[in-house]
C-alpha cells in the first residue's frame, strides 16, 4: 500500500510535482521510442540504396531525430515532455485527417493507410502517460509548481 501511495504522490522537489507513476510511464515510452522506432529508422537509413525521395527523407530524418532525442527522455523525463506532445499531436492529427475519412467511407481496410493507422492507434499510451495537469500549468499557463497557488 505504501508503494501505491508513493506512485501516485506528487514529487514536488525532483519532478516539479509530477507523480512517479507518470515518470515511470514516460521513461517506458522514451525507451520504447529509442529501441523500437530507433531500430526501424536505423535500418531504413543505413540500408537505403540510391537517391532519397526528398519528402520521404524528411520523414525518416524527423523520426531519427525523434528516436535519438528520446534517449534524453530516459534521464530527463519531465524536460522532454514536448517530445511526447509532438508525438501525440502528429499522430492524432494524422488519424483525424487521413484515417478517419477513410474509415467513414469504409475504405481504410486494405488501403495503404491501414498499417499506419494500426501503429498510430498506440498514441493512447503517451496520452495516458503524460501528466496533463503539469502540461496545462507549465505550457499553457506558464507557471511552475511554486507559482500555481
DODREN-836389 format. One record per residue (C-alpha): residue in one letter; x, y, z. Coordinates in steps of 0.001 Angstrom, whole numbers, plus 500000, padded with zeros to 6 digits. Each point is the difference from the previous one (the first is absolute). Example, Ala and Ser with C-alpha at 12.3 -4.5 7.8 and 13.67 -1.06 7.14 Angstrom:
<lodren r="A" X="512300" Y="495500" Z="507800"/>
<lodren r="S" X="501370" Y="503440" Z="499340"/>
//
This chain:
<lodren r="X" X="500000" Y="500000" Z="500000"/>
<lodren r="X" X="502900" Y="502327" Z="500746"/>
<lodren r="X" X="501366" Y="499388" Z="496513"/>
<lodren r="X" X="496668" Y="500943" Z="498375"/>
<lodren r="X" X="499875" Y="503204" Z="502027"/>
<lodren r="X" X="503537" Y="500776" Z="498843"/>
<lodren r="X" X="499107" Y="499404" Z="496331"/>
<lodren r="X" X="497118" Y="502450" Z="500069"/>
<lodren r="X" X="501488" Y="502623" Z="502341"/>
<lodren r="X" X="501357" Y="503229" Z="498523"/>
<lodren r="X" X="503778" Y="500338" Z="500094"/>
<lodren r="X" X="500287" Y="503762" Z="500399"/>
<lodren r="X" X="503757" Y="500086" Z="500378"/>
<lodren r="X" X="501441" Y="497845" Z="497234"/>
<lodren r="X" X="497308" Y="499994" Z="497310"/>
<lodren r="X" X="498131" Y="503286" Z="500447"/>
<lodren r="X" X="496905" Y="498340" Z="501449"/>
<lodren r="X" X="499739" Y="497158" Z="497477"/>
<lodren r="X" X="498951" Y="496674" Z="501509"/>
<lodren r="X" X="502491" Y="497120" Z="499930"/>
<lodren r="X" X="497544" Y="497845" Z="498021"/>
<lodren r="X" X="500140" Y="502569" Z="497181"/>
<lodren r="X" X="503801" Y="500076" Z="500204"/>
<lodren r="X" X="500186" Y="496204" Z="499657"/>
<lodren r="X" X="497478" Y="499921" Z="497158"/>
<lodren r="X" X="501787" Y="502791" Z="498125"/>
<lodren r="X" X="503366" Y="498267" Z="500439"/>
<lodren r="X" X="498481" Y="496800" Z="498637"/>
<lodren r="X" X="498731" Y="501924" Z="496962"/>
<lodren r="X" X="503354" Y="501683" Z="499416"/>
<lodren r="X" X="501633" Y="496561" Z="500196"/>
<lodren r="X" X="497527" Y="498551" Z="497510"/>
<lodren r="X" X="500585" Y="502910" Z="497625"/>
<lodren r="X" X="503755" Y="499594" Z="500285"/>
<lodren r="X" X="499977" Y="496250" Z="499382"/>
<lodren r="X" X="497027" Y="499294" Z="497708"/>
<lodren r="X" X="499899" Y="503159" Z="497891"/>
<lodren r="X" X="503781" Y="500344" Z="500135"/>
<lodren r="X" X="500530" Y="496485" Z="498666"/>
<lodren r="X" X="497619" Y="500561" Z="497095"/>
<lodren r="X" X="501469" Y="503410" Z="499180"/>
<lodren r="X" X="503617" Y="498848" Z="500183"/>
<lodren r="X" X="499207" Y="497038" Z="497760"/>
<lodren r="X" X="498296" Y="502177" Z="497422"/>
<lodren r="X" X="502645" Y="502737" Z="499986"/>
<lodren r="X" X="503036" Y="497708" Z="500037"/>
<lodren r="X" X="498654" Y="497539" Z="497421"/>
<lodren r="X" X="498476" Y="502520" Z="497600"/>
<lodren r="X" X="501399" Y="499741" Z="496489"/>
<lodren r="X" X="499904" Y="502709" Z="497378"/>
<lodren r="X" X="498810" Y="503570" Z="500235"/>
<lodren r="X" X="497331" Y="500882" Z="502530"/>
<lodren r="X" X="496595" Y="501374" Z="499172"/>
<lodren r="X" X="500208" Y="503390" Z="501780"/>
<lodren r="X" X="496646" Y="499701" Z="501786"/>
<lodren r="X" X="500681" Y="496430" Z="501114"/>
<lodren r="X" X="503462" Y="501035" Z="501201"/>
<lodren r="X" X="498507" Y="502774" Z="502124"/>
<lodren r="X" X="497719" Y="497504" Z="501736"/>
<lodren r="X" X="502839" Y="497567" Z="500732"/>
<lodren r="X" X="502280" Y="502791" Z="501240"/>
<lodren r="X" X="497300" Y="501339" Z="502321"/>
<lodren r="X" X="499404" Y="496510" Z="501386"/>
<lodren r="X" X="503767" Y="499516" Z="500430"/>
<lodren r="X" X="500232" Y="503247" Z="501965"/>
<lodren r="X" X="496882" Y="499083" Z="501965"/>
<lodren r="X" X="501321" Y="496572" Z="501005"/>
<lodren r="X" X="503455" Y="501403" Z="500798"/>
<lodren r="X" X="498592" Y="502748" Z="502211"/>
<lodren r="X" X="497990" Y="497421" Z="501896"/>
<lodren r="X" X="503299" Y="498934" Z="501597"/>
<lodren r="X" X="499982" Y="503332" Z="501838"/>
<lodren r="X" X="496472" Y="499206" Z="501181"/>
<lodren r="X" X="501279" Y="496985" Z="501896"/>
<lodren r="X" X="502115" Y="502308" Z="502157"/>
<lodren r="X" X="497847" Y="503145" Z="499932"/>
<lodren r="X" X="496415" Y="498773" Z="499598"/>
<lodren r="X" X="498272" Y="503248" Z="500966"/>
<lodren r="X" X="502222" Y="502253" Z="497910"/>
<lodren r="X" X="499374" Y="497852" Z="496928"/>
<lodren r="X" X="496187" Y="500067" Z="500226"/>
<lodren r="X" X="499866" Y="502148" Z="496821"/>
<lodren r="X" X="501233" Y="496931" Z="498081"/>
<lodren r="X" X="496955" Y="498072" Z="501237"/>
<lodren r="X" X="497717" Y="502931" Z="499192"/>
<lodren r="X" X="501388" Y="500072" Z="496459"/>
<lodren r="X" X="499354" Y="496270" Z="499679"/>
<lodren r="X" X="496441" Y="500339" Z="501272"/>
<lodren r="X" X="499259" Y="502988" Z="497778"/>
<lodren r="X" X="501320" Y="498617" Z="496723"/>
<lodren r="X" X="498455" Y="496557" Z="500483"/>
<lodren r="X" X="496572" Y="501276" Z="501031"/>
<lodren r="X" X="500065" Y="502550" Z="497183"/>
<lodren r="X" X="500876" Y="497298" Z="497472"/>
<lodren r="X" X="497301" Y="497696" Z="501344"/>
<lodren r="X" X="497409" Y="502784" Z="499698"/>
<lodren r="X" X="500914" Y="501288" Z="496538"/>
<lodren r="X" X="501040" Y="496722" Z="498322"/>
<lodren r="X" X="498662" Y="496938" Z="501800"/>
<lodren r="X" X="496618" Y="501296" Z="501166"/>
<lodren r="X" X="498728" Y="500992" Z="496525"/>
<lodren r="X" X="501148" Y="496639" Z="498611"/>
<lodren r="X" X="498312" Y="498163" Z="502850"/>
<lodren r="X" X="496758" Y="501986" Z="499554"/>
<lodren r="X" X="499922" Y="499161" Z="496313"/>
<lodren r="X" X="500766" Y="496344" Z="500831"/>
<lodren r="X" X="503233" Y="500058" Z="497967"/>
<lodren r="X" X="502600" Y="499844" Z="502774"/>
<lodren r="X" X="500254" Y="496195" Z="500045"/>
<lodren r="X" X="502436" Y="498917" Z="497299"/>
<lodren r="X" X="501214" Y="503544" Z="499288"/>
<lodren r="X" X="503588" Y="501234" Z="500256"/>
<lodren r="X" X="498963" Y="501831" Z="503168"/>
<lodren r="X" X="498798" Y="496911" Z="501869"/>
<lodren r="X" X="503367" Y="498972" Z="501467"/>
<lodren r="X" X="500859" Y="503555" Z="500986"/>
<lodren r="X" X="496616" Y="500345" Z="501677"/>
<lodren r="X" X="500598" Y="496880" Z="502072"/>
<lodren r="X" X="503392" Y="501323" Z="501100"/>
<lodren r="X" X="498674" Y="503467" Z="500749"/>
<lodren r="X" X="497176" Y="498642" Z="502160"/>
<lodren r="X" X="502711" Y="499356" Z="502605"/>
<lodren r="X" X="499896" Y="503775" Z="500579"/>
<lodren r="X" X="497804" Y="499096" Z="502954"/>
<lodren r="X" X="503144" Y="499045" Z="501950"/>
<lodren r="X" X="501542" Y="503490" Z="500041"/>
<lodren r="X" X="496568" Y="501531" Z="500556"/>
<lodren r="X" X="499752" Y="497920" Z="503179"/>
<lodren r="X" X="503599" Y="500580" Z="501096"/>
<lodren r="X" X="500163" Y="503790" Z="499609"/>
<lodren r="X" X="499316" Y="501928" Z="503225"/>
<lodren r="X" X="497348" Y="502289" Z="498539"/>
<lodren r="X" X="499692" Y="502164" Z="503101"/>
<lodren r="X" X="503692" Y="500816" Z="499724"/>
<lodren r="X" X="499684" Y="500683" Z="496257"/>
<lodren r="X" X="497126" Y="502432" Z="500532"/>
<lodren r="X" X="501709" Y="501717" Z="502914"/>
<lodren r="X" X="503438" Y="500221" Z="498404"/>
<lodren r="X" X="499358" Y="500446" Z="496284"/>
<lodren r="X" X="496575" Y="501609" Z="499768"/>
<lodren r="X" X="500006" Y="502114" Z="503157"/>
<lodren r="X" X="503778" Y="500472" Z="500110"/>
<lodren r="X" X="500299" Y="499185" Z="503694"/>
<lodren r="X" X="502268" Y="497822" Z="502040"/>
<lodren r="X" X="498711" Y="498054" Z="502992"/>
<lodren r="X" X="500917" Y="502707" Z="502521"/>
<lodren r="X" X="498032" Y="502573" Z="497942"/>
<lodren r="X" X="496872" Y="497816" Z="499655"/>
<lodren r="X" X="498491" Y="501021" Z="503333"/>
//
